């Protein structure tokens, strides 16, 4: 089984669900509200992001939670090159150009 197949299997595991819950707890503020750790939005959906270093600990994330991030989908997509930066406002013209490129 290749790396991608192992990764996808890992994402479907009970262990990964525990990782997601632990990272979500880290993203909860003192007020009890869960926010994106990058842009601060309270609106999901949210994804758990492996930092580059975290990939070295695949399957051992609970021991390396400091390397994991809880980001809104827009920030996660941006980080992986699939959308605009939600923290950088753009004009309607820029947005239309981004949509045309999709």
Secondary structure as a PSIPRED ss2 file (coil, helix, strand):
# PSIPRED VFORMAT (PSIPRED V4.0)

   1 X C   1.000  0.000  0.000
   2 X C   1.000  0.000  0.000
   3 X H   0.000  1.000  0.000
   4 X H   0.000  1.000  0.000
   5 X H   0.000  1.000  0.000
   6 X H   0.000  1.000  0.000
   7 X H   0.000  1.000  0.000
   8 X H   0.000  1.000  0.000
   9 X H   0.000  1.000  0.000
  10 X H   0.000  1.000  0.000
  11 X H   0.000  1.000  0.000
  12 X C   1.000  0.000  0.000
  13 X C   1.000  0.000  0.000
  14 X H   0.000  1.000  0.000
  15 X H   0.000  1.000  0.000
  16 X H   0.000  1.000  0.000
  17 X H   0.000  1.000  0.000
  18 X H   0.000  1.000  0.000
  19 X H   0.000  1.000  0.000
  20 X H   0.000  1.000  0.000
  21 X H   0.000  1.000  0.000
  22 X H   0.000  1.000  0.000
  23 X H   0.000  1.000  0.000
  24 X H   0.000  1.000  0.000
  25 X H   0.000  1.000  0.000
  26 X H   0.000  1.000  0.000
  27 X H   0.000  1.000  0.000
  28 X E   0.000  0.000  1.000
  29 X C   1.000  0.000  0.000
  30 X C   1.000  0.000  0.000
  31 X C   1.000  0.000  0.000
  32 X C   1.000  0.000  0.000
  33 X C   1.000  0.000  0.000
  34 X E   0.000  0.000  1.000
  35 X C   1.000  0.000  0.000
  36 X C   1.000  0.000  0.000
  37 X C   1.000  0.000  0.000
  38 X C   1.000  0.000  0.000
  39 X C   1.000  0.000  0.000
  40 X C   1.000  0.000  0.000
  41 X C   1.000  0.000  0.000
  42 X C   1.000  0.000  0.000
  43 X C   1.000  0.000  0.000
  44 X C   1.000  0.000  0.000
  45 X C   1.000  0.000  0.000
  46 X E   0.000  0.000  1.000
  47 X E   0.000  0.000  1.000
  48 X E   0.000  0.000  1.000
  49 X E   0.000  0.000  1.000
  50 X E   0.000  0.000  1.000
  51 X C   1.000  0.000  0.000
  52 X C   1.000  0.000  0.000
  53 X H   0.000  1.000  0.000
  54 X H   0.000  1.000  0.000
  55 X H   0.000  1.000  0.000
  56 X H   0.000  1.000  0.000
  57 X H   0.000  1.000  0.000
  58 X C   1.000  0.000  0.000
  59 X C   1.000  0.000  0.000
  60 X C   1.000  0.000  0.000
  61 X H   0.000  1.000  0.000
  62 X H   0.000  1.000  0.000
  63 X H   0.000  1.000  0.000
  64 X C   1.000  0.000  0.000
  65 X H   0.000  1.000  0.000
  66 X H   0.000  1.000  0.000
  67 X H   0.000  1.000  0.000
  68 X E   0.000  0.000  1.000
  69 X E   0.000  0.000  1.000
  70 X E   0.000  0.000  1.000
  71 X E   0.000  0.000  1.000
  72 X E   0.000  0.000  1.000
  73 X H   0.000  1.000  0.000
  74 X H   0.000  1.000  0.000
  75 X H   0.000  1.000  0.000
  76 X H   0.000  1.000  0.000
  77 X H   0.000  1.000  0.000
  78 X H   0.000  1.000  0.000
  79 X H   0.000  1.000  0.000
  80 X C   1.000  0.000  0.000
  81 X C   1.000  0.000  0.000
  82 X C   1.000  0.000  0.000
  83 X C   1.000  0.000  0.000
  84 X C   1.000  0.000  0.000
  85 X C   1.000  0.000  0.000
  86 X C   1.000  0.000  0.000
  87 X C   1.000  0.000  0.000
  88 X C   1.000  0.000  0.000
  89 X C   1.000  0.000  0.000
  90 X C   1.000  0.000  0.000
  91 X C   1.000  0.000  0.000
  92 X H   0.000  1.000  0.000
  93 X H   0.000  1.000  0.000
  94 X H   0.000  1.000  0.000
  95 X H   0.000  1.000  0.000
  96 X H   0.000  1.000  0.000
  97 X H   0.000  1.000  0.000
  98 X H   0.000  1.000  0.000
  99 X H   0.000  1.000  0.000
 100 X H   0.000  1.000  0.000
 101 X H   0.000  1.000  0.000
 102 X C   1.000  0.000  0.000
